[in-house]
Amino acid sequence: MAYDEALADRIRGLLEGEPLLTERKMFGGLGFMVGGNMAVAASGQGGILVRVDPDEGERLMATTSAHPMEMRGREMSGWLRVDAADVTTDEALDEWVRRGASYAGSLPAK
């Protein structure tokens, strides 16, 4: 499955004007980086991947519809998957995009 290009366009629009923003195709999706750090991605498996503070991951999974991102059967700390059905509104998508961009922007630039 290829990533949802309309979803990627929505993410791009929300990140417009973000300093040091770049895009890169990876893992079957389209990643959006802030300062060289991945912030959010339109996933090739549907929905989005969001980078979050690892200390916040458990709380976010308990209080939102997000679930752990898995790679090769392993949960990735600091990464959450949000299903496409949970980001259909601009407000819902914006909340996750801002969360990812804020955390990525807090990291040292690469």
OpenMM code with the backbone's topology and positions (N, CA, C; nanometers):
from openmm import Vec3, app, unit

residues = "MET ALA TYR ASP GLU ALA LEU ALA ASP ARG ILE ARG GLY LEU LEU GLU GLY GLU PRO LEU LEU THR GLU ARG LYS MET PHE GLY GLY LEU GLY PHE MET VAL GLY GLY ASN MET ALA VAL ALA ALA SER GLY GLN GLY GLY ILE LEU VAL ARG VAL ASP PRO ASP GLU GLY GLU ARG LEU MET ALA THR THR SER ALA HIS PRO MET GLU MET ARG GLY ARG GLU MET SER GLY TRP LEU ARG VAL ASP ALA ALA ASP VAL THR THR ASP GLU ALA LEU ASP GLU TRP VAL ARG ARG GLY ALA SER TYR ALA GLY SER LEU PRO ALA LYS".split()
positions = [
    Vec3(0.0848, -0.1184, 0.0000),
    Vec3(0.0000, 0.0000, 0.0000),
    Vec3(0.0890, 0.1243, 0.0000),
    Vec3(0.0624, 0.2141, -0.0895),
    Vec3(0.1347, 0.3420, -0.0943),
    Vec3(0.0712, 0.4372, 0.0069),
    Vec3(0.1479, 0.5358, 0.0491),
    Vec3(0.0924, 0.6338, 0.1432),
    Vec3(-0.0175, 0.7146, 0.0769),
    Vec3(-0.1051, 0.7700, 0.1574),
    Vec3(-0.2182, 0.8506, 0.1127),
    Vec3(-0.1662, 0.9903, 0.0766),
    Vec3(-0.1645, 1.0206, -0.0530),
    Vec3(-0.1104, 1.1490, -0.0977),
    Vec3(-0.1947, 1.2670, -0.0506),
    Vec3(-0.3254, 1.2483, -0.0397),
    Vec3(-0.4110, 1.3564, 0.0100),
    Vec3(-0.3787, 1.3852, 0.1567),
    Vec3(-0.3541, 1.2813, 0.2333),
    Vec3(-0.3156, 1.2994, 0.3731),
    Vec3(-0.1802, 1.3704, 0.3818),
    Vec3(-0.0860, 1.3302, 0.2977),
    Vec3(0.0453, 1.3963, 0.2948),
    Vec3(0.0296, 1.5442, 0.2604),
    Vec3(-0.0597, 1.5767, 0.1676),
    Vec3(-0.0839, 1.7171, 0.1325),
    Vec3(-0.1418, 1.7944, 0.2505),
    Vec3(-0.2290, 1.7300, 0.3267),
    Vec3(-0.2863, 1.7957, 0.4445),
    Vec3(-0.1777, 1.8225, 0.5488),
    Vec3(-0.0887, 1.7243, 0.5695),
    Vec3(0.0218, 1.7426, 0.6634),
    Vec3(0.1111, 1.8567, 0.6161),
    Vec3(0.1446, 1.8552, 0.4876),
    Vec3(0.2298, 1.9593, 0.4285),
    Vec3(0.1693, 2.0979, 0.4523),
    Vec3(0.0393, 2.1097, 0.4332),
    Vec3(-0.0281, 2.2375, 0.4540),
    Vec3(-0.0207, 2.2842, 0.5989),
    Vec3(-0.0324, 2.1904, 0.6917),
    Vec3(-0.0254, 2.2255, 0.8331),
    Vec3(0.1151, 2.2661, 0.8753),
    Vec3(0.2154, 2.2122, 0.8076),
    Vec3(0.3546, 2.2430, 0.8410),
    Vec3(0.4116, 2.3587, 0.7609),
    Vec3(0.3321, 2.4155, 0.6731),
    Vec3(0.3792, 2.5265, 0.5905),
    Vec3(0.4359, 2.6375, 0.6787),
    Vec3(0.5556, 2.6811, 0.6467),
    Vec3(0.6205, 2.7869, 0.7220),
    Vec3(0.7060, 2.7359, 0.8377),
    Vec3(0.7008, 2.6057, 0.8642),
    Vec3(0.7840, 2.5485, 0.9710),
    Vec3(0.9310, 2.5619, 0.9304),
    Vec3(1.0131, 2.6221, 1.0154),
    Vec3(1.1545, 2.6363, 0.9795),
    Vec3(1.2221, 2.4999, 0.9683),
    Vec3(1.3152, 2.4889, 0.8753),
    Vec3(1.3975, 2.3695, 0.8562),
    Vec3(1.3164, 2.2449, 0.8227),
    Vec3(1.2040, 2.2622, 0.7521),
    Vec3(1.1188, 2.1503, 0.7129),
    Vec3(1.1718, 2.0846, 0.5858),
    Vec3(1.1815, 1.9527, 0.5877),
    Vec3(1.2162, 1.8758, 0.4693),
    Vec3(1.1251, 1.7549, 0.4629),
    Vec3(1.1180, 1.6959, 0.3437),
    Vec3(1.0384, 1.5752, 0.3228),
    Vec3(1.1284, 1.4666, 0.2664),
    Vec3(1.0955, 1.3417, 0.3016),
    Vec3(1.1730, 1.2301, 0.2490),
    Vec3(1.0843, 1.1060, 0.2423),
    Vec3(1.0887, 1.0392, 0.1278),
    Vec3(1.0185, 0.9126, 0.1156),
    Vec3(1.0979, 0.8075, 0.1923),
    Vec3(1.0288, 0.7346, 0.2786),
    Vec3(1.0937, 0.6298, 0.3563),
    Vec3(0.9909, 0.5311, 0.4086),
    Vec3(1.0319, 0.4066, 0.4184),
    Vec3(0.9475, 0.2999, 0.4739),
    Vec3(0.8104, 0.2930, 0.4065),
    Vec3(0.8035, 0.3236, 0.2790),
    Vec3(0.6771, 0.3176, 0.2065),
    Vec3(0.5869, 0.4367, 0.2307),
    Vec3(0.6349, 0.5357, 0.3041),
    Vec3(0.5551, 0.6536, 0.3337),
    Vec3(0.6307, 0.7798, 0.2995),
    Vec3(0.5797, 0.8920, 0.3453),
    Vec3(0.6436, 1.0207, 0.3241),
    Vec3(0.6640, 1.0862, 0.4600),
    Vec3(0.7912, 1.1024, 0.4975),
    Vec3(0.8248, 1.1609, 0.6255),
    Vec3(0.8477, 1.3101, 0.6153),
    Vec3(0.8081, 1.3807, 0.7190),
    Vec3(0.8293, 1.5244, 0.7300),
    Vec3(0.9242, 1.5470, 0.8470),
    Vec3(1.0381, 1.6107, 0.8175),
    Vec3(1.1407, 1.6320, 0.9178),
    Vec3(1.1534, 1.7798, 0.9523),
    Vec3(1.1825, 1.8049, 1.0789),
    Vec3(1.2102, 1.9394, 1.1276),
    Vec3(1.3538, 1.9363, 1.1791),
    Vec3(1.4390, 2.0138, 1.1162),
    Vec3(1.5794, 2.0151, 1.1552),
    Vec3(1.6474, 1.8810, 1.1347),
    Vec3(1.5982, 1.8042, 1.0389),
    Vec3(1.6556, 1.6729, 1.0107),
    Vec3(1.6025, 1.5614, 1.0985),
    Vec3(1.5149, 1.5937, 1.1914),
    Vec3(1.4544, 1.4943, 1.2802),
    Vec3(1.3113, 1.4657, 1.2349),
    Vec3(1.2788, 1.3376, 1.2201),
    Vec3(1.1441, 1.3004, 1.1779),
    Vec3(1.0418, 1.3512, 1.2784),
    Vec3(0.9381, 1.4153, 1.2283),
    Vec3(0.8315, 1.4686, 1.3126),
    Vec3(0.7036, 1.3881, 1.2957),
    Vec3(0.6660, 1.3665, 1.1706),
    Vec3(0.5413, 1.2972, 1.1393),
    Vec3(0.5558, 1.2385, 0.9993),
    Vec3(0.4800, 1.1333, 0.9720),
    Vec3(0.4851, 1.0726, 0.8393),
    Vec3(0.3475, 1.0247, 0.7983),
    Vec3(0.3189, 1.0387, 0.6698),
    Vec3(0.2043, 0.9718, 0.6104),
    Vec3(0.2518, 0.8290, 0.5868),
    Vec3(0.1932, 0.7352, 0.6578),
    Vec3(0.2422, 0.5977, 0.6585),
    Vec3(0.1986, 0.5196, 0.5354),
    Vec3(0.2871, 0.4358, 0.4877),
    Vec3(0.2541, 0.3454, 0.3782),
    Vec3(0.1547, 0.2387, 0.4198),
    Vec3(0.1305, 0.2246, 0.5500),
    Vec3(0.0326, 0.1291, 0.6022),
    Vec3(-0.0984, 0.1977, 0.6374),
    Vec3(-0.1098, 0.3244, 0.6019),
    Vec3(-0.2293, 0.4020, 0.6330),
    Vec3(-0.2104, 0.4825, 0.7603),
    Vec3(-0.2806, 0.5920, 0.7706),
    Vec3(-0.2702, 0.6775, 0.8879),
    Vec3(-0.1372, 0.7501, 0.8935),
    Vec3(-0.1004, 0.7881, 1.0147),
    Vec3(0.0230, 0.8638, 1.0330),
    Vec3(0.1089, 0.8020, 1.1432),
    Vec3(0.2370, 0.8325, 1.1354),
    Vec3(0.3325, 0.8017, 1.2409),
    Vec3(0.3732, 0.9348, 1.3013),
    Vec3(0.3802, 0.9405, 1.4326),
    Vec3(0.4099, 1.0660, 1.5009),
    Vec3(0.5228, 1.0440, 1.6007),
    Vec3(0.6206, 1.1311, 1.5974),
    Vec3(0.7289, 1.1255, 1.6944),
    Vec3(0.6873, 1.2051, 1.8171),
    Vec3(0.7010, 1.1433, 1.9324),
    Vec3(0.6620, 1.2073, 2.0576),
    Vec3(0.7723, 1.1874, 2.1606),
    Vec3(0.7668, 1.2662, 2.2655),
    Vec3(0.8590, 1.2474, 2.3768),
    Vec3(0.8347, 1.1071, 2.4320),
    Vec3(0.9370, 1.0233, 2.4390),
    Vec3(0.9180, 0.8871, 2.4897),
    Vec3(0.8535, 0.8824, 2.6276),
    Vec3(0.8764, 0.9844, 2.7101),
    Vec3(0.8149, 0.9890, 2.8425),
    Vec3(0.6649, 1.0148, 2.8366),
    Vec3(0.6149, 1.0616, 2.7237),
    Vec3(0.4726, 1.0919, 2.7068),
    Vec3(0.3965, 0.9805, 2.6348),
    Vec3(0.4678, 0.8859, 2.5756),
    Vec3(0.4040, 0.7839, 2.4930),
    Vec3(0.2959, 0.7047, 2.5632),
    Vec3(0.3234, 0.6540, 2.6808),
    Vec3(0.2245, 0.5729, 2.7540),
    Vec3(0.0990, 0.6539, 2.7853),
    Vec3(0.1180, 0.7773, 2.8302),
    Vec3(0.0030, 0.8623, 2.8624),
    Vec3(-0.0809, 0.8890, 2.7380),
    Vec3(-0.0133, 0.9167, 2.6261),
    Vec3(-0.0867, 0.9447, 2.5024),
    Vec3(-0.1641, 0.8222, 2.4553),
    Vec3(-0.1050, 0.7044, 2.4688),
    Vec3(-0.1770, 0.5833, 2.4285),
    Vec3(-0.2968, 0.5568, 2.5199),
    Vec3(-0.2878, 0.5955, 2.6453),
    Vec3(-0.3970, 0.5742, 2.7401),
    Vec3(-0.5094, 0.6756, 2.7225),
    Vec3(-0.4784, 0.7925, 2.6682),
    Vec3(-0.5781, 0.9001, 2.6617),
    Vec3(-0.6228, 0.9358, 2.5202),
    Vec3(-0.5648, 0.8704, 2.4193),
    Vec3(-0.6027, 0.8967, 2.2798),
    Vec3(-0.6197, 0.7625, 2.2081),
    Vec3(-0.6461, 0.7695, 2.0820),
    Vec3(-0.6615, 0.6475, 2.0012),
    Vec3(-0.5285, 0.5969, 1.9460),
    Vec3(-0.4187, 0.6626, 1.9773),
    Vec3(-0.2876, 0.6230, 1.9258),
    Vec3(-0.2453, 0.4889, 1.9836),
    Vec3(-0.1642, 0.4189, 1.9080),
    Vec3(-0.1077, 0.2934, 1.9560),
    Vec3(0.0392, 0.2879, 1.9166),
    Vec3(0.1136, 0.1928, 1.9716),
    Vec3(0.2581, 0.1914, 1.9465),
    Vec3(0.2904, 0.1656, 1.8002),
    Vec3(0.3938, 0.2311, 1.7536),
    Vec3(0.4468, 0.2000, 1.6210),
    Vec3(0.5347, 0.0764, 1.6375),
    Vec3(0.5187, -0.0171, 1.5462),
    Vec3(0.6014, -0.1371, 1.5489),
    Vec3(0.6842, -0.1449, 1.4222),
    Vec3(0.8086, -0.1859, 1.4387),
    Vec3(0.8955, -0.2091, 1.3252),
    Vec3(0.9591, -0.3463, 1.3457),
    Vec3(0.9357, -0.4332, 1.2486),
    Vec3(0.9859, -0.5712, 1.2569),
    Vec3(0.9457, -0.6387, 1.3867),
    Vec3(0.8208, -0.6150, 1.4279),
    Vec3(0.7684, -0.6800, 1.5466),
    Vec3(0.8060, -0.6165, 1.6793),
    Vec3(0.8836, -0.5084, 1.6753),
    Vec3(0.9250, -0.4403, 1.7984),
    Vec3(0.8569, -0.3049, 1.8104),
    Vec3(0.8058, -0.2752, 1.9302),
    Vec3(0.7495, -0.1427, 1.9551),
    Vec3(0.8637, -0.0418, 1.9612),
    Vec3(0.8423, 0.0729, 1.8976),
    Vec3(0.9437, 0.1770, 1.8916),
    Vec3(0.9087, 0.2885, 1.9906),
    Vec3(0.9894, 0.3012, 2.0941),
    Vec3(0.9672, 0.4046, 2.1946),
    Vec3(0.9769, 0.5423, 2.1297),
    Vec3(0.8832, 0.6292, 2.1644),
    Vec3(0.8847, 0.7650, 2.1116),
    Vec3(0.8146, 0.7797, 1.9771),
    Vec3(0.7513, 0.6718, 1.9313),
    Vec3(0.6796, 0.6745, 1.8044),
    Vec3(0.5410, 0.6165, 1.8245),
    Vec3(0.4405, 0.6855, 1.7716),
    Vec3(0.3032, 0.6383, 1.7803),
    Vec3(0.2418, 0.6291, 1.6412),
    Vec3(0.1485, 0.5361, 1.6279),
    Vec3(0.0706, 0.5225, 1.5046),
    Vec3(-0.0704, 0.5720, 1.5342),
    Vec3(-0.1217, 0.6539, 1.4437),
    Vec3(-0.2581, 0.7047, 1.4546),
    Vec3(-0.3292, 0.6649, 1.3258),
    Vec3(-0.4394, 0.5928, 1.3398),
    Vec3(-0.5124, 0.5435, 1.2234),
    Vec3(-0.5748, 0.6573, 1.1436),
    Vec3(-0.5920, 0.6335, 1.0143),
    Vec3(-0.6490, 0.7348, 0.9244),
    Vec3(-0.7860, 0.7824, 0.9731),
    Vec3(-0.8650, 0.6925, 1.0278),
    Vec3(-0.9992, 0.7290, 1.0753),
    Vec3(-0.9934, 0.8291, 1.1905),
    Vec3(-0.8788, 0.8366, 1.2570),
    Vec3(-0.8654, 0.9262, 1.3714),
    Vec3(-0.8050, 1.0616, 1.3366),
    Vec3(-0.7780, 1.0843, 1.2082),
    Vec3(-0.7260, 1.2154, 1.1647),
    Vec3(-0.8042, 1.2664, 1.0433),
    Vec3(-0.9329, 1.2360, 1.0407),
    Vec3(-1.0146, 1.2805, 0.9273),
    Vec3(-1.0434, 1.4302, 0.9333),
    Vec3(-1.0490, 1.4860, 1.0543),
    Vec3(-1.0729, 1.6302, 1.0640),
    Vec3(-0.9391, 1.7033, 1.0684),
    Vec3(-0.9403, 1.8268, 1.0209),
    Vec3(-0.8181, 1.9072, 1.0240),
    Vec3(-0.7725, 1.9323, 1.1676),
    Vec3(-0.8686, 1.9469, 1.2590),
    Vec3(-0.8331, 1.9714, 1.3987),
    Vec3(-0.7592, 1.8525, 1.4587),
    Vec3(-0.8081, 1.7316, 1.4322),
    Vec3(-0.7436, 1.6117, 1.4861),
    Vec3(-0.6045, 1.5932, 1.4263),
    Vec3(-0.5939, 1.6125, 1.2955),
    Vec3(-0.4633, 1.5982, 1.2310),
    Vec3(-0.3670, 1.7051, 1.2816),
    Vec3(-0.4143, 1.8275, 1.2940),
    Vec3(-0.3293, 1.9372, 1.3395),
    Vec3(-0.2724, 1.9092, 1.4785),
    Vec3(-0.3529, 1.8533, 1.5672),
    Vec3(-0.3061, 1.8230, 1.7027),
    Vec3(-0.1860, 1.7287, 1.6982),
    Vec3(-0.1930, 1.6245, 1.6157),
    Vec3(-0.0831, 1.5282, 1.6060),
    Vec3(0.0369, 1.5861, 1.5321),
    Vec3(0.0110, 1.6593, 1.4254),
    Vec3(0.1211, 1.7193, 1.3492),
    Vec3(0.1974, 1.8185, 1.4367),
    Vec3(0.1274, 1.9011, 1.5100),
    Vec3(0.1924, 1.9989, 1.5987),
    Vec3(0.2726, 1.9275, 1.7076),
    Vec3(0.2156, 1.8205, 1.7620),
    Vec3(0.2858, 1.7458, 1.8669),
    Vec3(0.4178, 1.6909, 1.8110),
    Vec3(0.4135, 1.6298, 1.6927),
    Vec3(0.5344, 1.5747, 1.6320),
    Vec3(0.6354, 1.6813, 1.5952),
    Vec3(0.5891, 1.7909, 1.5367),
    Vec3(0.6794, 1.8987, 1.4962),
    Vec3(0.7431, 1.9648, 1.6176),
    Vec3(0.6675, 1.9802, 1.7240),
    Vec3(0.7202, 2.0420, 1.8456),
    Vec3(0.8310, 1.9550, 1.9053),
    Vec3(0.8064, 1.8244, 1.9131),
    Vec3(0.9084, 1.7379, 1.9718),
    Vec3(1.0321, 1.7314, 1.8809),
    Vec3(1.0116, 1.7129, 1.7516),
    Vec3(1.1258, 1.7066, 1.6598),
    Vec3(1.2061, 1.8360, 1.6636),
    Vec3(1.1360, 1.9483, 1.6749),
    Vec3(1.2041, 2.0774, 1.6805),
    Vec3(1.2802, 2.0996, 1.8091),
    Vec3(1.2483, 2.0233, 1.9132),
    Vec3(1.3191, 2.0375, 2.0405),
    Vec3(1.4511, 1.9594, 2.0431),
    Vec3(1.4712, 1.8745, 1.9425),
    Vec3(1.5921, 1.7918, 1.9353),
    Vec3(1.7038, 1.8670, 1.8638),
    Vec3(1.8286, 1.8319, 1.8900),
    Vec3(1.9387, 1.8959, 1.8163),
    Vec3(1.9244, 1.8700, 1.6651),
    Vec3(1.9449, 1.9728, 1.5870),
    Vec3(1.9355, 1.9582, 1.4406),
    Vec3(2.0455, 1.8643, 1.3905),
    Vec3(2.0107, 1.7922, 1.2868),
    Vec3(2.1075, 1.6983, 1.2274),
    Vec3(2.1703, 1.7616, 1.1053),
] * unit.nanometer
topology = app.Topology()
chain = topology.addChain("A")
for resn in residues:
    res = topology.addResidue(resn, chain)
    for name in ("N", "CA", "C"):
        topology.addAtom(name, app.Element.getBySymbol(name[0]), res)
